[in-house]
Amino acid sequence: MKPNNASEHALLIETAQDSRRRFLRQAGTATFSGIAVALLGGCTITRAAGTSTASDADDAVAKDVRILNTAVAAEYEAIAAYQVGAESGLLKPQVLKVALNFQSQHKQHAEALASAVRKLGGEAADPKTHYNFPVDKLKSQEDVLQFAAGLERGAVSAYVGAIPLFDHRELSGAAASILADEAMHWAVLRHALGLDPVPQAFYS
């Protein structure tokens, strides 16, 4: 199944890239799995290494909360995007089943991230009431898969950028676990589109 036309395909990719750029910008550079839920839900978050004063520690916490909330917002966006795909009527039953499973995992990511924000004393971000998705351009199953793949690639890039930014290293480990899950989503979607699921040895 081919894209409807080049301009529509480009718009879908551009929308996904916009989401990625917004995520990275809001995090300060910077869309977690069962392992991450355990890591974030069960870990005791300690003072970040290198923070010698209470003021330094407060700054580190504020920074981590900002990054986490940016990720929370991106996960909510992914949840909403998969809902659009699920309700489009364009997905075959088996593809729909996979999409709903991915959406469920994004919900787990959002819950784990929000829990981490609260552990740090912050207030977790809420989902938006409306997302500017190119719904009118989603006219085939391939369109939906292209859109979802773009968002998942953006999530991979965002977590790659976020991991070294955390002052609390427990959060870096948990983010790496979520990154792995997002990368698997992206690989599965690429395979469904007839593309090489793992096109290179190193992500760039």
C-alpha positions, 0 to 999 in steps of 0.5 A: 500500500503506497502513500496517497501522494508525496505531499500528504506523506511529507505532512505526516512526517513533518507533524511527527518531527514537529512533536519531536522538536517540541519535546526536545525544546521543552525538556531543555535538549530532551514519548516507560515499559514494565521494567521502567514502572518497577524502577520508577515506582520502587526506587528511592530517589536520592540527592543527585551526585555533585549537589553540595547544597540544599539550593543545588539539590532543589535546582537539580530536582526542578530540572528533573521534574521539568524533563519528566513532565515533558516526557509525561506530556509526550506520552499523553500525546502518543496515547491520543495518537494511537486512539486516533488510529484505533478509531479511524477504522483503517486498521486491520484487526491484527494491526489494531491489536498491536496498536492498542497494545502499544497505546497501553504501554504508553499509558504505563509510561505516563503513569510511571513518569507521573509517579516519579514527578510526584516522588520528587515533590512536583505536580505531574502534567495533564493531557491536553484536551486537543492535539493538532493531528493531521487526521484529514490526511490519514486515509489508509492503514499505511498513513496511520502506521507512518504517522505512528512510526514518526512519533515513535522515532521522535520518542526514541530521539527524545529519550536519547537526549533526556537520559544524560540530562537527569541529575538523579541517575535512577531516572536515567536508568528508568528512561533507558528502559523506556527508550528500549520499549519505544525503539521496539515500537518503532522497529515493529512499525517499520517492519509493518510498513515493509521497511528494514526494522533495524536499518543501522547499527547505531541510532542517529 
